[in-house]
């Protein structure tokens, strides 16, 4: 590598902007995280079959090297292009619920073993494992478990596995080339409403344009807005595990809304 610029750290990894000997600009993530890097690279390659993502230049036991994304300001037109691209990504599908590589969200492992249907997958592979890690009061745990028991009832019409990003908050969408570019995936076969609920949870510029274009490309099932709290349970539990009680109120509000569906 010809030169590097330090970009700080995230989740214990060192982040750099580099220039390769051939002049290409790259993003470099280093640390002791071989399984995490391999999982991220696999997810990027899989998503990249359909939507814009950084190219995986190199992946090894102590670093991940990606092509550099030149960011630009978002615009309504870019949001609409992104919405259509996201719908096409989801529609590309997956062999099943789960993925053939180990799952991670940030540094936290996720079980990507297959399940027969989405409510089962979401309960057993996403919500319940993080509930055990969250160290919530017993009364909260009871309410979450009651919500989990309702998943099959409130999940809406059954859909085939969608090819989803899996951690699609606004910080994992870079605006470049007139659309959105996806980074830092927790990619797997899941429910497409999960990605949309994440975008809404943490906000995205021109989200109304994204959703409008998405609906034109591939309509969402009736009642999807009412199911948003269901799909927020996992990311909110992740934030409770990572950052503590500041996210507890948001989590329990989503739980109560699921119980009221």
N, C-alpha and C positions, 0 to 999 in steps of 0.2 A: 504494500500500500504506500502510495507516494506521500500522502499527508493525512492528518486527522485533526478534527476539532472536537473538543469535549462538549457534550450536551447535558451533562449531569447524570443523574441516576434515577431509576424507577424500579421498585420492588427488589432492590438490592443488585440490579444489573447496571453496568456502566454503559452509557449511550454515547455514540460518537457519529459524527459526519466525516466521511472519508473520501478520498480520491484514489482510485486504483491506478496502477501503472499505465493502463490504456486510456486514462482520462475519465472514466465513468465515475459519477458521484454515487456514493452508497451510504446507507444507514447501517451502523454496526452496533449490535447488542452483545455484550460479553459478560461472562460470569459462569458459575458452576451450575448449569441448568440444562444438561444435555437432553433430558426427556422433554422439558418445556420447549426448547428450541426445535427439536424434531417434530413435536406436535404442531407448533405454529407453522413450520415450513410445510408440513403435510396439508394443513388446513388451507394455507395460502394457495398452494398448487391446485387443490381441489376447487376452491372458489374461483380461482383464476381461469378455469376452463370456461367460465361464463361471464364474469364481471371483472372490472379493473381492480387489480391488486398489485403491490410491488412484486417484482421478480425476485425469486430466491436465488441469490448469487452463490451463496455458500452456507452450509449448515454443518456444525461440528459439535463436539462435546462441550466446548467453552465459548462458542460464538455463533451468531446468526448474522449473515450479511445480506441486505436487501437493496434493491435499486432505490435510489433517492427519489422521493415524490416532491415535485416543485409545487408548493401550495399556492392557491389563489383565493380570492374572496368568493364566497358563495353567491349565487344569483338565482332568481326564479327559474330561469331556463335550465341551469345546471341541476337544480333540485328536481325538476320534472324529468330530465334525462336519468337522473339517479333513481327516481321512483320506478321508472319503466325497467331499468336494468335490474333493480332489486326484485321486481316481480318475476323477471325472466330467470334470475338466479334461483329463487324459490321453486319455480316451476320445473327447473332442471331435475329436481328430485334427488333422492338418495336410495341406496339399496334397502335401507331399513332405518329404524330409529336407533341412533347411536353412530359409531364410527369405528373403523378398523385400527385406529391409532389411539394411544392414551390421551385422555382429555385433561386440559388445564384451563383455569380462568385465573389470570394473574399467576401467582405461584401455587394456587390451590389445585390439587388433583380432582378430576371429575371422572366418574365411571362411565365409559362409553360403550359398555357391553350392550348388545342388542336387547330390545324388549318387544313384545308382540304388538302393543299399541301405544299411542302417545301418552294417555293418562298414566298408564303403568310406568312408562319410561320416566316421565316427569316426576312422578312420586318417588320411585325407587332410586333413580340415578341422579336427581337434581335436588329436590326439596328435602327429603328426609336425611340424606347424608349431611347437608349443611345445617339442618336444624340441630343435629347432634353436636355439631361443632360450635354452634352459636352461643351456648351457655345462657339461654334465656330463662326467665323465671318459669317455674313449673306450670303456672296458670297460662302463660303464653304458649308453652309447648303443647298443652292440651288443646288450645284453640287452633293452632296450626295443624295438629293431627286431625282434628275434626274437619278442617278445610280439606286436607288431603283425602279423607274418606269420600268427599263429594266430587273429586276430580272427574270421574267417569260421567257423573250426572251433569256437570256444568261446562264440560270442555267443548260443547258445540258439536256440529256434524263431523263425523270422522273424515279425515283427509289423509292422502298418502304422505309419506315422509318428504318434507321439503329440505332443500339444501340451504342451510341457514348459517349465518355468521356466528351466532351464539353468544356474543357479547357486544351487541351493536348499540352502544351508547354513542353520543355525538362525538366524543373524542376519538373514536375509532373510525370516523369518516373524515377523510381529508379531501378538500375540494381541489381538484386539479384536472386540467384538460377538458373543462366544461362539464364535469360530472363529479360524482363522489367516488373516491378510491378507498377500498376497505383495508384496514390494517388490524393487527393484533386479534386474530379470530380465535374463537373457541368452537371451531366449525364441527358440525355433525348433522346427521339427519334428524330433524326435529319438526316443530310446528311453526309455520311461517308467522303466525301472530306473535310469537315470542320476539322475533327481531323488531317488529313494529312497536310492540309494547316497550321495548328498551329505548327506541328512538324517542318515544313520547315521554318516558320517565325522566330522562336527563336533558331533554330539549334538543332540537335540531333546527338550524335556520331554514325557514321556508318549509316547515314540516307539512303544512297544508298542501303545498304544491307537490311534495313527495308522495303523500297519500292519495291525492287526486290522480296523479299520473299512474300510480300503482294500480288503483282501482280500474282505470281504463285498460290497463294491460291484462289484469287478472283480478276479477272481482273477489272481494272477501265475503265469507259466509255471513248471513244475517246474525246480528248480535255480537259482532266482533268487538265493538267498543265496550260493551258490558263485560266482556271477558278479559279486558286489559289487566285488571287487578290479579287475576289468576296467573298470568304470564309474568307479573312483576314479583311474585313470591320468591323465585330463585335469585334474581339479581339483588333483591333487598336482603335476603339472607346472606348472600356473599358479602355485602357491604357491612352487615352486622358482624360477621366473622372477621373481616379485615380491619374495620374501623371502629367497632364497638357500638355502644348504645345510642349514638346519635341517629341511627337509622331505625331504631326499634319502633318509634311511633309510626313511621311510614309503613313498615312491615305489618304491624298489627292493624293499621287502617285497611291495608289491602286484604288481610285475612278476614276481617269483618265483612268486607264487601263481597268476598267469595262466599262466605257463609250465608249472605243475604240473596245470592243469585237464585 
